[in-house]
Amino acid sequence: MALLEVRDLHTSFFTDAGEVKAVNGVSFSLEKGKILGIVGESGSGKSVTSYSIMQILSKAGKIVSGSIKLDGQELIGANEKVMKTVRGNKISIIFQDPMTSLNPTYTIGKQLMEAILLHTDRDKKQAHARAVEMLKLVNVNEPEKRMKQYPFELSGGMRQRVMIAMALACEPDILIADEPTTALDVTIQAQILELMKSLQKELGMAIILITHDLGVVAQMCDEVIVMYAGSICEQGTADEIFYNPCHEYTKGLLKSLPGKENTGKRLEPINGSPVDLLNMPKGCAFAPRCNAAMKICIKNKPDTIAVNNNHHARCWINVKNSLTALQGGDSSA
């Protein structure tokens, strides 16, 4: 049985302008010890999906329907008392910006100890020892000294390590990392990713890695979900996504990524702007930006097509190609 199962998740934000369907029918599973990458540009629904799992949405946000099961336990509809036992203990999250995630008025030690005291039965002395232990685990030098310092006294990379230490302090089954390397330079970014991978192997936890960086996904993930306009447009193993992309949006993302195959060539950006979630197209959400769009793409939403057992995509191009292969000739949509 999967450690985490998300089925047909719908999350909306109710604003004065109308209902924003930020997550629209998302489904996936996560097994113990696996790393799942969720990829997409800003506004695709990546972070809202993770906040829905943790149930830490803003007041305007609401899970409209769907199912989120952790070890078989349904989380949607669970009261705050239940969710407090889930957050930190079973699922932890690293937020995008460590500077804004850490309280500037409290020392690093106080914030680490607070998380440990809240989610475990340790006393203050034991919590202090555990906090120092966690700082050592994430390779923070002079941990006793860092315990007494404030966030502004640490570098960006060091603050991110503190956030990872805080998230792992209670040994969760699942770690959600929401853009964990944002605003970090390339060297520190590589160190943080290597640290997360080594800790994942050491602790045996599962990771949901949310990012827009396909290079990070290639380095870290076993399985990949590509999101656009609140929905999953393609999902499969990392190899399938990178070597056999079957959605035009995924292909566009890969073409805009620097690599050996396009050295010396101009990168190809995806034309247009992200779709307005208050005014969604009738057909495929990506159709207005897609160079390969057909008439049917404008009029009808595509169904999910199984490329193989480990690879699925929602694109009319796959239907057209399947029909062409069956008919042994041309097929127009």
Phi, psi and omega in degrees: 000140180293147178292318179230131177233120176248125184231122174047051182283127176236119177233130182234157171245125184262109185244173178297332181278345181137187181275124176259111181275085187287325175233123191230083175083039182277133178222135174193166177234153178227123180265157180300135177081001181262156174245119180253125177261133174246117188243149176161161180283173180303135180088006182278347178105008182298304183292322180296326175299315180291321179293329176293320178298317180280344185056056178235039180287156175290172183301326181285342183272147180207136172283113186281317180197171178119187182219136173230110182246128176248113184054036179087352180269124179288126181264332179290125183095350179291144181283172185296329179297317178294316182295330177294331177282338179278311182293130179088309182285311185253324177229127176239159183227140171253120183277169189299310188248109182296334181289321180274343180278332178268141180284119184292345183266355180243149178290161178301317181299317181297320181289321177294315181295324180300316179296319181290318179294327182288323189253357178228175179261020179288149173273181186299319181295316179292324179294321178297314180298320180293321179297316178296318179300318181292322177296322176295321182298324180265018173063039172273123181285152181048060186301324179296321178292318181296329179302330184266356183267163178260159183308322183293344180274355181250153176287168179300317179295322179292321178296322179294324176296323178296319178297321178294318178300318180295319181292329184264357186303327182257015177051064181290159175284329182230133174247123174261119180249105184266102182048059187293346182245015178299137176069011176258146178288167190300319181295312180293322178303313180298321180294318181295317180294319178295322177297313180298319181294319180291322178291324178298318178291320182292319185264346178072022182272166174263151181231135168253112183256113181261124184200165170251002185263105181292335176296320177295318180298315180300325183282329193250324201263148172273318180231155185225138172242129176254122183249146174212129177054040174085357182236160175276121178263336178202142175211146181176189176290160180302319180297317180297315183294318185278326185256347178216057181295138185236012173236140184297330178291317177299317179299320179296318178299317181292324179292334181271004182262125177299142179191178182298322185291340179239028176299130180083356179255156175288135176290149181257103179287158174280124183291158175081189182240159177304149183294148176280114183292345176274347182220068185289143176298157180291321182262225179294133183296333182271350185308318181298341181250000189268125179288341182256013184298139177249175180301319182294332179295325180286326188267326188229143176284135180284149173276165176283125181253133178277111175288317169203189184298334184249012187212123181226147179213150178249086183208132181294338178301322180294322178295315180300314181296323179294317179296319180298317180295320180292322184273346179069027180194202182282146174221126180254140181270000000 
